[in-house]
Amino acid sequence: MIQGFTKATTKILSRLILSVAGQEKQGKSSLALSAPGPIIYFNLDFGLEGVVHKHASTKAIYVKHYTIKRGDSQALYADAWTALKRDYYNALKSTARTVVLDTSTEVWELLRLARFGKLSQVMPHQYGPVNAEFVQMIREAHGYDKNLILLHKMKREYVNDHATGRYERAGYSGVGYLVQANVEVYRDGMDGGFFIRVMDCRQNAMIGGMECPLPDEFNGFSMLAQWVFPDTSEGEWQ
């Protein structure tokens, strides 16, 4: 017994702090919306229309749109960032079961625009405070009993200025270390089915590399959560 220390328990919170990466129209939003409700959805992208209404009949979904226009002043970016950050911390404190950032790629861009007024020609040593601010936002979610889903766009991978033909997650490069699981979603051709691939998982390392079709647009998150927490039931994730 040491003063100031707390004895560790065997209890694991049944919630996921998750990064979902995928190219456009590959099922990122559908996977996020299949998470338990109520859902608070931060929308900075254009892929929500035509998807959210399918889930709104089965759960409460609260959406707020944040518009980023290239060429706006840094003051406008700063105001938008202040609003988003305030809403995010309020969402964590709310009774919602799931919070979604769509996309975390654009949240990261908005933060940089708010602090620098631009996305390029920024010196590496200037990123320290910005990185710390973003990291603290994601870490804060670990203190709450709710799911946090970070959706990410993907970009072409380059090695020594040469395209490899592969794609990698776009956004804050260290996000993979902040979440409990990293997954990718993809489609087997435009007329094919949707698939999910687990890149890594902190709670259950054995599922790293697992890959299978998504069952349907309403149960994808439940399936993934039961891989992570095999002692839970489908009903706990709906």
MOMODA-V975361 format. One record per residue. N is the residue number from 1. RES is the residue in one small letter. SS is DSSP state (A for helix, B for strand, O for the rest). D_CENTER is the distance of its C-alpha to the mean C-alpha in whole Angstrom. Layout:
{{N,RES,SS,D_CENTER} {N,RES,SS,D_CENTER}}
This chain:
{{1,m,O,38} {2,i,O,37} {3,q,O,37} {4,g,O,33} {5,f,O,32} {6,t,O,30} {7,k,O,31} {8,a,O,28} {9,t,O,27} {10,t,O,27} {11,k,O,24} {12,i,O,21} {13,l,O,18} {14,s,O,17} {15,r,O,13} {16,l,O,10} {17,i,B,8} {18,l,B,6} {19,s,B,4} {20,v,B,6} {21,a,B,8} {22,g,O,11} {23,q,O,14} {24,e,O,15} {25,k,O,16} {26,q,O,15} {27,g,O,13} {28,k,A,9} {29,s,A,10} {30,s,A,13} {31,l,A,11} {32,a,A,8} {33,l,A,12} {34,s,O,14} {35,a,O,12} {36,p,O,15} {37,g,O,16} {38,p,O,16} {39,i,B,13} {40,i,B,12} {41,y,B,11} {42,f,B,10} {43,n,B,12} {44,l,O,12} {45,d,O,13} {46,f,O,16} {47,g,O,14} {48,l,O,14} {49,e,O,18} {50,g,O,20} {51,v,O,17} {52,v,A,16} {53,h,A,20} {54,k,A,20} {55,h,A,18} {56,a,A,20} {57,s,O,23} {58,t,O,22} {59,k,O,19} {60,a,O,19} {61,i,B,16} {62,y,B,16} {63,v,B,15} {64,k,B,16} {65,h,B,16} {66,y,O,16} {67,t,O,18} {68,i,O,18} {69,k,O,22} {70,r,O,23} {71,g,O,26} {72,d,O,26} {73,s,O,27} {74,q,A,25} {75,a,A,26} {76,l,A,24} {77,y,A,21} {78,a,A,22} {79,d,A,22} {80,a,A,19} {81,w,A,17} {82,t,A,19} {83,a,A,19} {84,l,A,15} {85,k,A,15} {86,r,A,18} {87,d,A,16} {88,y,A,13} {89,y,A,15} {90,n,A,17} {91,a,A,14} {92,l,A,14} {93,k,A,18} {94,s,O,18} {95,t,O,19} {96,a,O,16} {97,r,O,14} {98,t,B,11} {99,v,B,9} {100,v,B,6} {101,l,B,5} {102,d,B,7} {103,t,O,7} {104,s,A,6} {105,t,A,9} {106,e,A,11} {107,v,A,10} {108,w,A,11} {109,e,A,14} {110,l,A,15} {111,l,A,16} {112,r,A,18} {113,l,A,20} {114,a,A,20} {115,r,A,22} {116,f,A,23} {117,g,O,24} {118,k,O,23} {119,l,O,21} {120,s,O,24} {121,q,O,27} {122,v,O,25} {123,m,O,27} {124,p,A,25} {125,h,A,26} {126,q,A,25} {127,y,A,21} {128,g,A,22} {129,p,A,21} {130,v,A,18} {131,n,A,17} {132,a,A,18} {133,e,A,16} {134,f,A,13} {135,v,A,13} {136,q,A,15} {137,m,A,12} {138,i,A,10} {139,r,A,13} {140,e,A,14} {141,a,A,12} {142,h,A,13} {143,g,A,16} {144,y,O,16} {145,d,O,16} {146,k,O,13} {147,n,B,10} {148,l,B,6} {149,i,B,3} {150,l,B,1} {151,l,B,4} {152,h,B,7} {153,k,O,10} {154,m,B,13} {155,k,B,16} {156,r,B,19} {157,e,B,20} {158,y,B,23} {159,v,B,26} {160,n,O,29} {161,d,O,28} {162,h,B,28} {163,a,B,26} {164,t,B,25} {165,g,B,24} {166,r,B,21} {167,y,B,17} {168,e,B,15} {169,r,B,11} {170,a,O,12} {171,g,O,11} {172,y,O,11} {173,s,O,13} {174,g,O,13} {175,v,A,9} {176,g,A,10} {177,y,A,13} {178,l,A,11} {179,v,O,9} {180,q,O,11} {181,a,B,10} {182,n,B,9} {183,v,B,10} {184,e,B,11} {185,v,B,13} {186,y,B,16} {187,r,B,19} {188,d,O,22} {189,g,O,24} {190,m,O,24} {191,d,O,26} {192,g,O,24} {193,g,O,22} {194,f,B,18} {195,f,B,17} {196,i,B,15} {197,r,B,15} {198,v,B,14} {199,m,B,14} {200,d,B,15} {201,c,B,14} {202,r,O,16} {203,q,O,17} {204,n,O,19} {205,a,A,19} {206,m,A,22} {207,i,A,19} {208,g,O,18} {209,g,O,19} {210,m,O,19} {211,e,B,19} {212,c,B,20} {213,p,B,20} {214,l,O,18} {215,p,O,20} {216,d,O,20} {217,e,O,17} {218,f,O,18} {219,n,O,18} {220,g,A,15} {221,f,A,13} {222,s,A,16} {223,m,A,17} {224,l,A,14} {225,a,A,15} {226,q,A,18} {227,w,A,18} {228,v,A,17} {229,f,O,19} {230,p,O,22} {231,d,O,24} {232,t,O,22} {233,s,O,23} {234,e,A,21} {235,g,A,22} {236,e,A,20} {237,w,A,17} {238,q,O,18}}
